[in-house]
C-alpha cells in the first residue's frame, strides 16, 4: 500500500483581515532561518539553500511559505516555530496535501479503450 503524502501548510503573506504582510521579503527570511532543517542540511556552516520542508514560493502575486509536516518528525520545535510565526502575525494558513502524480488522470480500461 502506498504511503500517504505528507500534509503541507501554505502560509500566505496576507493577514486574516486581508492586509499584505510586510516586510516584502518575509518568506525568504523565514525560509532562510529554517534552511538548516531537513534532508541534506549540514548545520549552520552549510551553503545556504532552502530546506525541502520550508520553502518560499509565489502563488499569483502572493508570497507563500510551504511548510511540510515531515519537519515535525525531525525537529518539532522548528515546525512549531514556523506555525507560531504565522499565528503571531495573523497570517492565513491553509492545510493541504500533495496529490499523487496520477491524480486526475484518466486510467485506460477495457471499457473505454
Secondary structure by P-SEA (a helix, b strand, c coil): cccccbbbbbbcccccccccccccaaaaaaaaaacccccccccccccbbbbccbbbbbcccbbbbbbbcccccccaaaaaaaaaaaaaabbbbbbbbbccccccbbbbccccc
